[in-house]
Amino acid sequence: MSGYMRASDIAKLPVVTLGGEDIAQVKDIVFDTARGSVRCFTLSGRGLLSGPLKRDLPWNTVHALGPDAVMIRDENALADDDQTTKDLTAGGGNVLGARAVTDGGTDLGKIVDVIIETGRTPTVAGYEIEAAGRGHQRVLLPVIKPVAVSGEMVLVPDASGDFTAGDLSGFPEAARGLRTRLEGET
């Protein structure tokens, strides 16, 4: 089963074992921009004075992701160091603050969050943007086809701007509409 979550809702979630041990919390989500998938989570300790951990949590060791916690089988699911994070972030990849722009050059707005489709292989399903020309109104923009991603811009197909949603409950329909349109264009 899959659903959609904002990346900002995943950050700060506790990481717990199947035995109920609270061992860390999610600090950041590291994406593989070439594949559009979640690779791992960086972690911090739990508690007011806890800092970042020098270990990360590879996605393939996550047992479940829900609205209240990230569940792992046991503490062995954590990587011994944060090499996965270092390998993937060497080329950048932070899209927050970047502009979503269509192939035709239309500026759709500034990216303020990432929408993740959860499930066996979590993927970037879209972005929450502050819509250009509409004040600070936020909309959810689905992304179906691979796009070009840089620290300053995310390039999306021209049809993307026609299929937005106001909230996560409307996002699946917007994604289906965009998928249908793009399949009709090929």
PEFEN-V544986 format. One record per pair of residues at least 24 apart in sequence whose ideal C-beta (glycine too) atoms are under 10 Angstrom apart, sorted by the first residue. I is the first residue (numbers start at 1). GAP is how many residues later the second one is. Records with the same first field share a line. If there is no record, write none. Layout:
I=GAP  GAP
This chain:
1=117  118  119
2=114  115  116  117  118  119  120  121  123  170
3=62  63  64  113  114  115  116  165  168  169
4=111  112  113  114  115  121  122  136  138  161  164  165  167  168  171
5=60  61  62  109  110  111  112  113  117  120  163
6=106  107  108  109  110  121  122  134  162
7=24  31  88  89  106  107  108  109  117  120  121
8=88  104  105  106  120
9=58  104  107  159
10=28  31  55  56  57  60  104  106  108  112
11=30  31  33
12=32
13=28  52  53  54  55  56  57  58
14=32  54  55  56  57
15=26  28  29  31  38  42  47  54  55  56  57  60  62  63
16=30  47  48  52  53  54  55  56
17=46  54  55  56  57  58  59  60
18=45  46  53  54  55  56
19=54  55  56
20=51
21=51  53  54
22=24  25  47
23=30  32  34  49  51  52  54  55
24=26  28  29  31  32  33  46  48  51  54
25=25  28  44  45
26=31  39  43  44
27=24  25  26  29  30  58
28=24  28  57  61  66
29=30  85  87  93  95
30=26  27  28  29  52  54  55  56  57  58  59  63
31=57  58  62  63  64  83  85  91  92  93  118
32=27  52  55  56  61  91  92
33=55  58  59  60  61  62  91  113  114  115  116  117  121
34=54  57  59  112  115
35=86  88  89  111
36=81  85  86  87  88  89  107  109  110  111  113
37=79  80  84  85  86  87
38=24  27  76  78  79  80  83  84  85  86
39=45  46  48  49  50  83
40=38  39  42  43  44  45  47  48
41=24  29  37  43  44
42=40  42  43  47
43=27  35  36  39  42
52=30
53=25  29
54=25  26  27  28  31
55=24  25  26  27  28  29  30
56=24  25  26  27  28  29  30  32
57=25  27  28
58=26  27
59=25  61  62  63
60=60  61
62=56  60
64=54
65=51  53  54  57
66=52
67=51
91=60
92=57  58  59  60
93=56  57  58
94=55  57
95=29  32  54  55  56  57  58  59
96=31  32  55
97=54  55
98=29  31  51  52  53  54  55  56
99=30  33  51  53  54  55  56
100=26  27  28  29  30  31  32  41  43  47  53  54  55  56  60  61
101=31  46  47  51  52  53  54  55  59  60
102=53  54  55  56  57  58  59  60
103=44  45  52  53  54  55  56  57
104=53  54  57
105=50  53
106=26  50  52  54  55
107=24  25  26  46  54
108=24  25  31  33  46  48  52  53  56
109=24  25  27  28  29  30  32  52  55
110=26  28
111=30  42  43
112=24  26
113=25  27
114=29
115=25  26  27  28  50  53  56  60
117=25  54  55  58
124=25  30
125=46  47  50
126=30  34  37  38  39  45  48  49  52
127=27  29  33
128=36  37  39  40  43
129=25  32  35
131=30  33
132=29
137=29
138=26  28  29
139=25  26  27  28  31  32  35
140=24  25  26  27  28  30  31  34  35
141=24  30  33  34  37
142=29  30  31  32  33  34  35  36  37
143=32  35
144=31  32  34  35  36  37  38  39
145=33  34  37  41
157=24  25  28
158=24  27
159=25  26
